[in-house]
């Protein structure tokens, strides 16, 4: 098993939550090797739980699935960004039209800001009421991320992320960054499109009403324009507003005044609130991420306490077999390794053992029982050898348990070779079974030979 991958704190806790959910729903994972490495590394319980989760996630492919999910999330975000930009341009076109007819200023304003203000109000109420659920944009983004990830191992990642963020009360701020950021892009695109249309076309502006009189529109227009006026945007005077109620004024000053008022209202009541809320959500998100901690009191983590931080070492305990075993893979441990070691697995007791070993090569004996296996693996975890030779009897079938043991032993050494022992005098080895051994060791990516690797053990080369 390789070392825990380098991930940021949020990703590590995210994988912890994904492993916890997976074990809650599918039963305990086979974690003997991971637990040994965790106990050897030490640390408090939270650090041990985190390291165990990362080792299991790396072994079972969930780290790679997380990377695929990130790629899918980026593609989904890109799609939403494009949708926001196109939507913003569409808002500007819907507000101003083709220029052949006068623009009703309040219909235009409603087209530009109506939906935005309604959704902003809904998001604000949800925030005040303590809601932490994914809104429409959040659900769409998560759904697209899962679809674009195309990795069945990523099935637990989205629920794990939501649970982690909800437990830390960060979901609202994450979704706030997403929602306000997309709306800010959309309104920026609307502003840019509005400017482009106003520069390239001539528009006349009117207001129309059956029930409301000119005084009401004067008050409303100047009231909305008060804040934009502080930023230098034009505001139509009372006479201009009253005159625009009958027909679109053709004067250049009137068109400039109404255009400046429309742009100022869009900036002040559309872009600025979204920008400020985006900065607020981003600040709260980063502050919350800095304080993220693993909740070791959760039931799924509490069960790991004795296995990862035992009060005393106990021998002979056998975990319940999981419903689904992982495919054992070999590997190497390049750091903190020294010396050479020979070990045999399930040899016939009548075979003379060990052979005469060169000086400096240790003999780890023959592994015949679970207790011997556990003891040797614990020792190799603490003191990994630079070279390890594993002797196997090819007359036995390469069963799953033996191959899993070879993989664990190989991951405890910097370099490993398997010695397929020749038959004793008067005996023979079945060719089909020997082929099975070769194929199995090739799948494990373990070097193997039927000649004694004693020179390699002594010097590191044949």
Secondary structure, DSSP 8 states (H G I E B T S, - for coil): --------HHHHHHHHHHHHHHHHHH-----HHHHHHHHHH---HHHHHHHHHHHHHHHHTHHHHHHHHHHHHHHHHHHHHHHHHHHHHHHHHHHHTTSSS-EEHHHHHHHHHHHHHHHHHHHHHHHHTT-----HHHHHHHHHHHHHH--GGGHHHHHHHHHHHHHTT-HHHHHHHHHHHHHHHHHHHHHHHHHHHHHHS---EE---SS--HHHHHHHHHHHHHHHHHTT-----HHHHHHTTTS----HHHHHHHHHHHHHHHIIIIIHHHHHHHHHHHHHHHHHHHT----TTSHHHHTTHHHHS-SS--SS------SS----------TT--SEEEEEES--TTS--S----TTEEEEEEE-SHHHHHHHHHHHHHS--SEEEEEEETTS---HHHHHHHHHHHTTSSEEEEEEE---TT----HHHHHHHHHHHHHTT-EEESS--HHHHHHS--
